């Protein structure tokens, strides 16, 4: 796993915290790791963004934010509205390939969902993952409309021949309600495999040491942690 693309079923599902957790575990194993944020939207220049959060939580030293737009829109719409050039995902692919030569892991975090548009030609994270032949880690909500959104995302992955690295619940509430508990079995059924992790709500507010332990307990062995999906399923 040299390149891992992290996407979500929607905005606000916890992609950045999951990306930071994967990175923290890689760095904790002594792996050189880099993080690429394709586009930051909804923030003015100079404000702390997702990359800053990843740095604070994981200690990553090699990070890139490829574009920033002030409007909280899709990257394509945000670029158009601001009059700024859109993100070049072909350029992003070149950067990721270069980083993969000197890093054991490159984590690429998208903006929004798998098919969010990045330019007027319709470039998406799905296309980038295919160009890189990268696995895709999908961050999901628990409860609510997560089953529908996850099913659509997984169908889009399968139709494009993309390799699913797993599903991770980005914000698991404590205590969970019936909707959250009931969604676990549905998510695993859709993915045809156990969950690859579940991070507790509020994990992104922890200090780096506590976050590293939460990441270890909240992500599966394939991502560097000790998360036990059967034990989680029993608790849920």
C-alpha positions as YAML, in Angstrom:
chain: A
units: angstrom
residues:
- id: 1
  name: UNK
  ca: [0.00, 0.00, 0.00]
- id: 2
  name: UNK
  ca: [2.12, 2.92, -1.22]
- id: 3
  name: UNK
  ca: [-0.76, 5.22, -2.21]
- id: 4
  name: UNK
  ca: [-4.08, 5.37, -0.36]
- id: 5
  name: UNK
  ca: [-6.88, 7.64, -1.54]
- id: 6
  name: UNK
  ca: [-9.22, 8.71, 1.26]
- id: 7
  name: UNK
  ca: [-12.69, 9.76, 0.18]
- id: 8
  name: UNK
  ca: [-16.08, 9.97, 1.84]
- id: 9
  name: UNK
  ca: [-19.74, 9.39, 1.22]
- id: 10
  name: UNK
  ca: [-20.31, 13.14, 1.76]
- id: 11
  name: UNK
  ca: [-18.68, 16.21, 3.24]
- id: 12
  name: UNK
  ca: [-18.23, 16.27, 7.00]
- id: 13
  name: UNK
  ca: [-17.93, 12.52, 7.58]
- id: 14
  name: UNK
  ca: [-14.46, 12.70, 9.13]
- id: 15
  name: UNK
  ca: [-12.12, 12.15, 6.16]
- id: 16
  name: UNK
  ca: [-9.40, 14.42, 7.51]
- id: 17
  name: UNK
  ca: [-9.29, 12.75, 10.92]
- id: 18
  name: UNK
  ca: [-9.16, 9.31, 9.29]
- id: 19
  name: UNK
  ca: [-6.39, 10.46, 6.96]
- id: 20
  name: UNK
  ca: [-4.50, 11.77, 9.99]
- id: 21
  name: UNK
  ca: [-5.04, 8.46, 11.84]
- id: 22
  name: UNK
  ca: [-3.67, 6.38, 8.95]
- id: 23
  name: UNK
  ca: [-0.70, 8.74, 8.68]
- id: 24
  name: UNK
  ca: [-0.04, 8.67, 12.44]
- id: 25
  name: UNK
  ca: [0.07, 4.87, 12.45]
- id: 26
  name: UNK
  ca: [2.43, 4.79, 9.47]
- id: 27
  name: UNK
  ca: [4.78, 7.30, 11.07]
- id: 28
  name: UNK
  ca: [4.57, 5.41, 14.36]
- id: 29
  name: UNK
  ca: [5.89, 2.33, 12.55]
- id: 30
  name: UNK
  ca: [8.79, 4.37, 11.26]
- id: 31
  name: UNK
  ca: [7.46, 4.61, 7.72]
- id: 32
  name: UNK
  ca: [8.17, 7.77, 5.71]
- id: 33
  name: UNK
  ca: [4.71, 9.12, 4.88]
- id: 34
  name: UNK
  ca: [3.36, 12.07, 2.90]
- id: 35
  name: UNK
  ca: [-0.11, 13.62, 2.79]
- id: 36
  name: UNK
  ca: [-1.68, 15.40, -0.18]
- id: 37
  name: UNK
  ca: [-4.90, 17.42, 0.19]
- id: 38
  name: UNK
  ca: [-6.26, 17.97, -3.29]
- id: 39
  name: UNK
  ca: [-8.35, 21.06, -2.58]
- id: 40
  name: UNK
  ca: [-9.39, 23.01, 0.49]
- id: 41
  name: UNK
  ca: [-12.67, 24.85, 0.08]
- id: 42
  name: UNK
  ca: [-14.52, 27.24, 2.36]
- id: 43
  name: UNK
  ca: [-11.44, 28.79, 3.96]
- id: 44
  name: UNK
  ca: [-9.62, 32.06, 3.39]
- id: 45
  name: UNK
  ca: [-5.89, 32.16, 2.81]
- id: 46
  name: UNK
  ca: [-3.95, 31.91, 6.06]
- id: 47
  name: UNK
  ca: [-6.64, 30.05, 8.01]
- id: 48
  name: UNK
  ca: [-5.82, 26.61, 9.40]
- id: 49
  name: UNK
  ca: [-7.11, 23.93, 7.05]
- id: 50
  name: UNK
  ca: [-7.26, 20.16, 6.86]
- id: 51
  name: UNK
  ca: [-3.52, 19.81, 6.27]
- id: 52
  name: UNK
  ca: [-2.79, 21.79, 9.43]
- id: 53
  name: UNK
  ca: [-5.05, 19.42, 11.35]
- id: 54
  name: UNK
  ca: [-3.26, 16.39, 9.93]
- id: 55
  name: UNK
  ca: [0.10, 17.89, 10.90]
- id: 56
  name: UNK
  ca: [-1.09, 18.60, 14.46]
- id: 57
  name: UNK
  ca: [-2.60, 15.15, 14.98]
- id: 58
  name: UNK
  ca: [-0.07, 12.94, 13.20]
- id: 59
  name: UNK
  ca: [3.17, 14.91, 13.17]
- id: 60
  name: UNK
  ca: [3.45, 14.55, 9.40]
- id: 61
  name: UNK
  ca: [6.27, 16.65, 7.95]
- id: 62
  name: UNK
  ca: [5.65, 16.12, 4.22]
- id: 63
  name: UNK
  ca: [2.29, 17.63, 3.36]
- id: 64
  name: UNK
  ca: [0.76, 19.43, 0.40]
- id: 65
  name: UNK
  ca: [-2.41, 21.47, -0.10]
- id: 66
  name: UNK
  ca: [-2.75, 21.80, -3.85]
- id: 67
  name: UNK
  ca: [-5.41, 24.50, -3.97]
- id: 68
  name: UNK
  ca: [-7.53, 26.64, -1.67]
- id: 69
  name: UNK
  ca: [-10.80, 28.36, -2.51]
- id: 70
  name: UNK
  ca: [-12.78, 30.68, -0.21]
- id: 71
  name: UNK
  ca: [-16.24, 29.38, -1.10]
- id: 72
  name: UNK
  ca: [-17.59, 26.18, 0.47]
- id: 73
  name: UNK
  ca: [-18.50, 24.56, -2.83]
- id: 74
  name: UNK
  ca: [-17.26, 21.65, -4.90]
- id: 75
  name: UNK
  ca: [-13.70, 22.29, -6.10]
- id: 76
  name: UNK
  ca: [-14.87, 22.94, -9.67]
- id: 77
  name: UNK
  ca: [-17.61, 25.36, -8.60]
- id: 78
  name: UNK
  ca: [-15.35, 27.05, -6.06]
- id: 79
  name: UNK
  ca: [-12.66, 27.64, -8.68]
- id: 80
  name: UNK
  ca: [-15.22, 28.98, -11.15]
- id: 81
  name: UNK
  ca: [-16.82, 31.30, -8.59]
- id: 82
  name: UNK
  ca: [-13.51, 32.71, -7.39]
- id: 83
  name: UNK
  ca: [-12.05, 33.11, -10.88]
- id: 84
  name: UNK
  ca: [-9.10, 30.94, -9.87]
- id: 85
  name: UNK
  ca: [-7.67, 28.07, -11.94]
- id: 86
  name: UNK
  ca: [-9.05, 24.64, -11.01]
- id: 87
  name: UNK
  ca: [-7.02, 21.87, -9.44]
- id: 88
  name: UNK
  ca: [-5.12, 19.81, -11.99]
- id: 89
  name: UNK
  ca: [-5.63, 16.19, -11.02]
- id: 90
  name: UNK
  ca: [-3.17, 15.12, -13.70]
- id: 91
  name: UNK
  ca: [-0.63, 17.34, -11.98]
- id: 92
  name: UNK
  ca: [-1.67, 15.84, -8.64]
- id: 93
  name: UNK
  ca: [-1.06, 12.35, -10.03]
- id: 94
  name: UNK
  ca: [2.46, 13.35, -11.05]
- id: 95
  name: UNK
  ca: [3.18, 14.71, -7.57]
- id: 96
  name: UNK
  ca: [1.83, 11.60, -5.87]
- id: 97
  name: UNK
  ca: [3.92, 9.31, -8.08]
- id: 98
  name: UNK
  ca: [7.01, 11.36, -7.24]
- id: 99
  name: UNK
  ca: [6.25, 11.22, -3.51]
- id: 100
  name: UNK
  ca: [5.65, 7.46, -3.68]
- id: 101
  name: UNK
  ca: [9.26, 6.99, -4.80]
- id: 102
  name: UNK
  ca: [10.59, 8.27, -1.47]
- id: 103
  name: UNK
  ca: [7.72, 7.53, 0.94]
- id: 104
  name: UNK
  ca: [6.38, 4.18, 2.13]
- id: 105
  name: UNK
  ca: [2.87, 5.66, 2.16]
- id: 106
  name: UNK
  ca: [1.23, 8.60, 0.41]
- id: 107
  name: UNK
  ca: [-2.22, 9.52, 1.72]
- id: 108
  name: UNK
  ca: [-4.35, 11.50, -0.73]
- id: 109
  name: UNK
  ca: [-7.40, 13.19, 0.75]
- id: 110
  name: UNK
  ca: [-10.17, 14.27, -1.55]
- id: 111
  name: UNK
  ca: [-12.81, 16.95, -1.07]
- id: 112
  name: UNK
  ca: [-16.38, 15.76, -0.58]
- id: 113
  name: UNK
  ca: [-17.31, 12.50, -2.24]
- id: 114
  name: UNK
  ca: [-15.83, 10.16, -4.82]
- id: 115
  name: UNK
  ca: [-17.44, 11.87, -7.84]
- id: 116
  name: UNK
  ca: [-17.05, 15.50, -6.74]
- id: 117
  name: UNK
  ca: [-15.99, 17.57, -9.76]
- id: 118
  name: UNK
  ca: [-12.58, 19.26, -9.74]
- id: 119
  name: UNK
  ca: [-12.68, 21.03, -13.09]
- id: 120
  name: UNK
  ca: [-15.00, 21.81, -15.98]
- id: 121
  name: UNK
  ca: [-14.02, 18.56, -17.72]
- id: 122
  name: UNK
  ca: [-15.41, 16.52, -14.81]
- id: 123
  name: UNK
  ca: [-12.17, 15.24, -13.25]
- id: 124
  name: UNK
  ca: [-12.88, 13.32, -10.03]
- id: 125
  name: UNK
  ca: [-11.07, 11.52, -7.22]
- id: 126
  name: UNK
  ca: [-12.29, 8.28, -8.79]
- id: 127
  name: UNK
  ca: [-10.37, 9.10, -11.96]
- id: 128
  name: UNK
  ca: [-7.29, 10.02, -9.97]
- id: 129
  name: UNK
  ca: [-7.40, 6.75, -8.02]
- id: 130
  name: UNK
  ca: [-7.70, 4.83, -11.26]
- id: 131
  name: UNK
  ca: [-4.77, 6.68, -12.81]
- id: 132
  name: UNK
  ca: [-2.66, 5.93, -9.73]
- id: 133
  name: UNK
  ca: [-3.95, 2.35, -9.39]
- id: 134
  name: UNK
  ca: [-4.52, 3.23, -5.75]
- id: 135
  name: UNK
  ca: [-6.76, 1.63, -3.19]
- id: 136
  name: UNK
  ca: [-9.64, 3.78, -1.97]
- id: 137
  name: UNK
  ca: [-10.56, 4.06, 1.71]
- id: 138
  name: UNK
  ca: [-14.16, 5.22, 2.11]
- id: 139
  name: UNK
  ca: [-15.11, 7.17, 5.23]
- id: 140
  name: UNK
  ca: [-18.78, 6.87, 6.15]
- id: 141
  name: UNK
  ca: [-21.29, 8.16, 8.64]
- id: 142
  name: UNK
  ca: [-23.07, 5.94, 11.13]
- id: 143
  name: UNK
  ca: [-26.85, 6.02, 10.95]
- id: 144
  name: UNK
  ca: [-29.01, 8.43, 9.00]
- id: 145
  name: UNK
  ca: [-28.75, 8.13, 5.23]
- id: 146
  name: UNK
  ca: [-25.39, 6.37, 5.32]
- id: 147
  name: UNK
  ca: [-26.61, 3.11, 3.79]
- id: 148
  name: UNK
  ca: [-27.85, 4.79, 0.62]
- id: 149
  name: UNK
  ca: [-24.81, 7.05, 0.28]
- id: 150
  name: UNK
  ca: [-22.42, 4.17, 0.93]
- id: 151
  name: UNK
  ca: [-24.19, 1.90, -1.56]
- id: 152
  name: UNK
  ca: [-23.92, 4.57, -4.26]
- id: 153
  name: UNK
  ca: [-20.24, 5.16, -3.53]
- id: 154
  name: UNK
  ca: [-19.39, 1.46, -3.58]
- id: 155
  name: UNK
  ca: [-21.32, 1.00, -6.82]
- id: 156
  name: UNK
  ca: [-19.35, 3.84, -8.39]
- id: 157
  name: UNK
  ca: [-16.10, 2.25, -7.20]
- id: 158
  name: UNK
  ca: [-17.02, -1.15, -8.61]
- id: 159
  name: UNK
  ca: [-18.15, 0.27, -11.94]
- id: 160
  name: UNK
  ca: [-14.75, 1.93, -12.37]
- id: 161
  name: UNK
  ca: [-12.77, -1.13, -11.36]
- id: 162
  name: UNK
  ca: [-11.37, 0.55, -8.25]
- id: 163
  name: UNK
  ca: [-10.03, -1.41, -5.29]
- id: 164
  name: UNK
  ca: [-11.79, -0.77, -1.98]
- id: 165
  name: UNK
  ca: [-9.38, -0.59, 0.96]
- id: 166
  name: UNK
  ca: [-12.30, -0.67, 3.39]
- id: 167
  name: UNK
  ca: [-15.02, 1.31, 5.12]
- id: 168
  name: UNK
  ca: [-14.24, 3.40, 8.21]
- id: 169
  name: UNK
  ca: [-16.86, 5.12, 10.34]
- id: 170
  name: UNK
  ca: [-15.36, 8.57, 10.80]
- id: 171
  name: UNK
  ca: [-17.40, 9.72, 13.80]
- id: 172
  name: UNK
  ca: [-18.82, 7.04, 16.07]
- id: 173
  name: UNK
  ca: [-20.99, 8.65, 18.77]
- id: 174
  name: UNK
  ca: [-20.97, 7.65, 22.42]
- id: 175
  name: UNK
  ca: [-23.50, 6.48, 23.25]
- id: 176
  name: UNK
  ca: [-24.73, 5.35, 19.83]
- id: 177
  name: UNK
  ca: [-28.42, 5.45, 19.07]
- id: 178
  name: UNK
  ca: [-30.52, 2.79, 17.34]
- id: 179
  name: UNK
  ca: [-29.80, 4.26, 13.90]
- id: 180
  name: UNK
  ca: [-26.04, 4.14, 14.43]
- id: 181
  name: UNK
  ca: [-26.07, 0.64, 15.92]
- id: 182
  name: UNK
  ca: [-28.36, -0.66, 13.19]
- id: 183
  name: UNK
  ca: [-26.20, 0.72, 10.37]
- id: 184
  name: UNK
  ca: [-23.14, -1.39, 11.23]
- id: 185
  name: UNK
  ca: [-24.47, -4.66, 9.81]
- id: 186
  name: UNK
  ca: [-25.77, -2.86, 6.72]
- id: 187
  name: UNK
  ca: [-22.41, -1.22, 6.05]
- id: 188
  name: UNK
  ca: [-20.58, -4.53, 6.33]
- id: 189
  name: UNK
  ca: [-23.13, -6.20, 4.07]
- id: 190
  name: UNK
  ca: [-22.66, -3.51, 1.41]
- id: 191
  name: UNK
  ca: [-18.87, -3.80, 1.54]
- id: 192
  name: UNK
  ca: [-18.99, -7.61, 1.74]
- id: 193
  name: UNK
  ca: [-16.35, -7.44, 4.46]
- id: 194
  name: UNK
  ca: [-15.96, -6.31, 8.07]
- id: 195
  name: UNK
  ca: [-15.48, -2.64, 8.87]
- id: 196
  name: UNK
  ca: [-11.91, -1.38, 8.56]
- id: 197
  name: UNK
  ca: [-12.35, 0.88, 11.55]
- id: 198
  name: UNK
  ca: [-14.41, 3.31, 13.58]
- id: 199
  name: UNK
  ca: [-13.02, 6.45, 15.19]
- id: 200
  name: UNK
  ca: [-14.86, 8.05, 18.12]
- id: 201
  name: UNK
  ca: [-16.56, 11.39, 17.69]
- id: 202
  name: UNK
  ca: [-14.23, 14.11, 18.91]
- id: 203
  name: UNK
  ca: [-11.03, 12.24, 18.07]
- id: 204
  name: UNK
  ca: [-9.80, 15.23, 16.09]
- id: 205
  name: UNK
  ca: [-9.73, 17.34, 19.26]
- id: 206
  name: UNK
  ca: [-7.27, 15.06, 21.10]
- id: 207
  name: UNK
  ca: [-3.59, 15.75, 21.69]
- id: 208
  name: UNK
  ca: [-1.20, 13.84, 19.41]
- id: 209
  name: UNK
  ca: [-0.33, 11.15, 21.96]
- id: 210
  name: UNK
  ca: [-3.95, 10.36, 22.80]
- id: 211
  name: UNK
  ca: [-4.88, 10.54, 19.12]
- id: 212
  name: UNK
  ca: [-2.20, 7.99, 18.20]
- id: 213
  name: UNK
  ca: [-3.72, 5.52, 20.67]
- id: 214
  name: UNK
  ca: [-7.24, 6.18, 19.40]
- id: 215
  name: UNK
  ca: [-5.99, 5.63, 15.85]
- id: 216
  name: UNK
  ca: [-4.35, 2.35, 16.86]
- id: 217
  name: UNK
  ca: [-7.54, 1.07, 18.50]
- id: 218
  name: UNK
  ca: [-9.83, 2.52, 15.85]
- id: 219
  name: UNK
  ca: [-8.25, 1.23, 12.63]
- id: 220
  name: UNK
  ca: [-7.84, -2.35, 11.44]
- id: 221
  name: UNK
  ca: [-4.60, -4.28, 11.04]
- id: 222
  name: UNK
  ca: [-4.52, -3.56, 7.30]
- id: 223
  name: UNK
  ca: [-4.28, 0.14, 8.20]
- id: 224
  name: UNK
  ca: [-1.77, -0.42, 10.98]
- id: 225
  name: UNK
  ca: [-4.09, -0.69, 13.98]
- id: 226
  name: UNK
  ca: [-5.70, -3.34, 16.17]
- id: 227
  name: UNK
  ca: [-9.40, -2.61, 15.56]
- id: 228
  name: UNK
  ca: [-11.48, -5.76, 16.02]
- id: 229
  name: UNK
  ca: [-14.63, -5.53, 13.90]
- id: 230
  name: UNK
  ca: [-16.27, -8.52, 15.62]
- id: 231
  name: UNK
  ca: [-15.78, -6.98, 19.05]
- id: 232
  name: UNK
  ca: [-17.04, -3.62, 17.77]
- id: 233
  name: UNK
  ca: [-20.07, -5.29, 16.20]
- id: 234
  name: UNK
  ca: [-20.88, -6.97, 19.50]
- id: 235
  name: UNK
  ca: [-20.65, -3.68, 21.40]
- id: 236
  name: UNK
  ca: [-22.67, -1.86, 18.75]
...
